C-alpha cells in the first residue's frame, strides 16, 4: 500500500507539490513569527527584571540611539563629574543610583574580543547588577585581575581572557539578559580607570575634563513606585550637562514597533495557513469524484475498505509531513535572516528561544497540519467505503 501511495503522488506530482509548497510557506512564516515574538517577549521581561534601571544618565551631547545604548552594547568615551552621582541621589523619588565607568569598545586584535563589546567599571558599594553574581562565588568585589563576562562575550581560553594586552581571570559569566549587559565586561572601578589612563588616545579627554579618578560615564537610577518619572527626569537635567534615557519609554517604543510588525506578518501567516488548509481539504474532497474508477478497481481486485482508507489518509499525511519538514527548514532560515535584518535597523532586547521551545513548536505545527490533513482525507475515505465496484468501474476513465 505504501508503494501505491508513492505512485499516486508521483502520478499527480504537480498537485502534490503545490500543496507541499503552500504548507511549507505557511509553517515557515508561523515558525518565524512565533520564534521572534518569543525572543522579544522574553528579552523585554528579563531585561526588566535584571537590568532594574528606570533611568540611565549619560553625559550631554551624545547622539547615540537610546535603544542601541540600552540593548546594543554601544558606548562612547565621554564622561561627567563624579559628584553628579551625589546630586542625583539627593533628588526626591530616587531610591538608589550606581555609577559606571566606560573604558572603550574592544577590538578583535590578538586575544581581544570583538567589536560592540564594552569594558566598564562598577561600584561594589551601590551596584545591584554585578553583586548577585559575586555572591554566588562568595566574593564582595573584584580584584584588579578579575572580570565578570556578559553572556554574549566570546572566550578563547578556559577561565581566562586577554583584554588590551592583560590577562584576567573570569570569575563568572552572567546569564543572558537581552540588554547591553550581555555585551559588557565588568571590572573594578579602579581597574577601569587604570585601563583608560594607559590609553594615549584619551589623553586630550583628561586634559580637558580632569583625571579619570574624578569622572564617571553613566549613572543607573531606580525610582520609587509612587514617583513621577517625568518630574525626576526634569530635575536630573538641571543637575548638569547630562541627558537621560527612560528605559520604560524605550522599551514601549520598541514593543509597539514589533507588535505592529508581528501583527502584519502574523496576518500574512494566517491567510497563508487558511489557503493551504483550503487547498488540502479541496484536494481530498474532490478525490471522491475524480478517483472512483481507481478505487473501484482496487476493490474489484480484492482490496478492502480499510486499504482504501489507508491510501487516502496516507497521501494526506505524506503531503503534510513533507510540507511540514520543508516549512521548518525554511522557517529556521527565515528566522535567522529576519533576526539579522531587524538587528541591523534596531537594537532590542532579545533572548533566543530555547531548543526545547523550538522543538515543541516544530512538533506542534507539524502535528496540527498532519491532523488537518488526516481530517481532510476522512470524508473521501468515508465515501469511498460506500463504492460499489461494479458501478464505479463503468464511470469515467481510469484515473
C-alpha positions, -999 to 999 in steps of 0.1 A, spaced: 0 0 0 29 24 7 41 18 -28 6 27 -42 6 59 -22 40 68 -36 30 60 -72 -2 80 -68 17 111 -56 41 108 -84 12 105 -109 -2 138 -95 31 154 -86 22 189 -96 -9 189 -74 10 174 -45 39 198 -49 16 229 -49 1 218 -16 35 210 -1 48 245 -11 17 262 4 20 242 36 58 249 38 53 287 33 26 289 60 46 269 85 78 288 78 61 322 84 43 309 116 75 294 129 95 326 122 69 349 138 64 327 169 102 324 175 107 362 171 78 370 193 90 346 220 126 360 219 114 396 221 89 390 248 114 371 269 140 398 263 116 425 274 107 406 306 142 396 316 157 430 309 130 445 331 139 420 359 176 421 357 187 454 345 165 472 370 173 507 360 144 530 355 166 559 342 201 559 327 220 592 329 248 598 304 269 629 295 252 655 274 259 659 238 258 622 229 239 614 197 237 577 203 204 560 198 189 551 232 179 516 222 215 510 210 228 522 243 205 500 263 205 469 242 233 470 217 265 473 238 275 507 223 295 532 244 313 564 239 344 578 257 325 607 272 325 615 309 309 637 335 320 648 370 318 622 398 298 645 420 268 641 395 261 609 414 256 626 447 233 652 432 212 625 416 209 606 448 196 637 466 166 640 442 133 631 459 119 598 444 153 583 436 157 552 457 192 542 446 218 551 420 250 535 409 278 548 387 296 531 358 329 540 341 335 531 305 369 523 290 364 517 253 349 494 228 371 464 225 387 453 192 393 418 177 431 423 178 451 394 192 431 377 220 408 407 225 371 402 219 351 415 190 336 449 184 304 462 202 317 447 235 325 471 262 346 471 293 333 490 322 340 496 359 313 493 386 309 505 422 305 475 445 291 497 473 260 507 453 258 482 424 228 459 421 237 443 388 271 426 393 266 420 430 243 389 427 269 372 405 297 379 431 275 365 459 272 332 441 310 328 442 313 342 478 330 375 468 322 411 477 342 428 449 365 421 420 403 423 423 425 440 396 429 408 376 393 396 377 364 401 354 327 391 350 316 385 315 283 392 298 265 362 283 275 372 247 312 378 252 333 352 233 361 334 251 390 315 237 408 302 268 390 285 297 387 307 328 409 334 313 405 363 288 431 387 273 419 423 272 441 451 258 473 430 265 464 419 300 451 385 311 421 384 335 406 356 355 370 350 346 352 347 379 316 344 365 296 345 333 263 363 338 231 349 325 216 364 293 195 395 300 187 407 265 203 441 273 236 458 268 249 439 299 253 408 276 280 427 257 298 441 288 328 430 308 327 442 344 359 451 362 366 471 393 363 508 391 400 513 398 409 488 371 387 505 345 404 539 353 438 523 350 429 509 316 418 543 302 448 561 318 470 539 297 452 548 265 472 576 248 442 584 225 422 596 255 449 619 268 431 650 254 400 640 274 418 640 307 435 674 299 400 688 292 379 672 319 404 662 346 419 629 357 397 597 354 395 594 392 371 623 393 349 612 364 321 587 357 304 576 324 269 568 335 245 566 364 219 539 366 189 551 387 160 533 404 129 554 414 102 546 438 69 531 426 50 563 435 74 587 420 67 607 389 94 597 364 89 628 342 94 651 372 126 633 382 139 635 347 133 672 346 152 676 379 181 655 367 185 676 337 191 706 359 219 688 377 244 695 349 251 689 312 236 654 311 209 636 292 185 609 304 173 577 289 140 564 304 141 527 300 103 522 301 98 547 272 125 530 250 110 495 257 75 507 250 85 522 217 103 490 207 74 469 218 49 490 198 71 487 167 74 450 169 38 445 178 27 462 146 53 442 126 44 409 141 7 415 136 12 423 99 34 392 94 11 371 116 -19 381 94 0 371 63 8 338 80 -28 332 90 -40 339 54 -14 315 40 -23 289 65 -60 292 56 -52 290 19 -31 259 24 -57 241 45 -84 250 20 -62 235 -8 -57 204 14 -94 199 20 -105 207 -16 -79 183 -30 -90 153 -10 -127 162 -12 -126 161 -50 -109 127 -48 -144 113 -41 -154 120 -77 -121 121 -96 -109 87 -85 -140 65 -82 -128 43 -110 -94 38 -94 -109 28 -61 -134 6 -77 -106 -12 -94 -88 -17 -62 -120 -31 -46 -126 -53 -76 -92 -70 -73 -96 -77 -36 -86 -45 -18 -106 -39 14 -123 -7 25 -96 -4 51 -70 -4 23 -88 24 5 -88 44 37 -51 37 42 -43 50 7 -63 83 10 -52 92 46 -16 81 38 -14 105 9 -26 133 31 -2 125 59 27 122 35 20 155 18 15 174 51 46 158 66 67 168 36 53 203 37 59 205 74 95 194 73 102 217 44 85 246 62 105 241 94 138 242 75 126 273 56 113 288 88 146 284 107 164 301 78 137 329 77 140 333 115 178 337 114 177 361 84 149 381 100 168 385 132 199 397 114 179 422 94 160 435 124 191 438 144 207 459 116 180 485 119 170 484 156 187 473 188 162 455 210 162 431 240 162 395 227 166 362 244 168 334 219 141 308 224 154 275 239 158 244 218 130 228 239 106 256 229 116 254 192 113 217 192 79 218 208 68 245 183 81 224 154 63 193 166 31 212 173 30 228 138 38 196 121 13 177 142 -15 202 136 -10 201 98 -9 163 98 -41 162 118 -58 186 95 -45 166 65 -60 134 80 -93 151 87 -93 165 51 -89 129 38 -116 115 61 -146 125 40 -134 109 7 -123 79 27 -157 75 43 -175 79 9 -150 55 -7 -162 28 17 -197 30 0 -184 25 -35 -199 -4 -55 -171 -18 -76 -194 -29 -104 -208 6 -107 -177 26 -103 -158 5 -129 -182 18 -156 -179 55 -146 -154 76 -165 -119 67 -174 -94 50 -152 -75 77 -133 
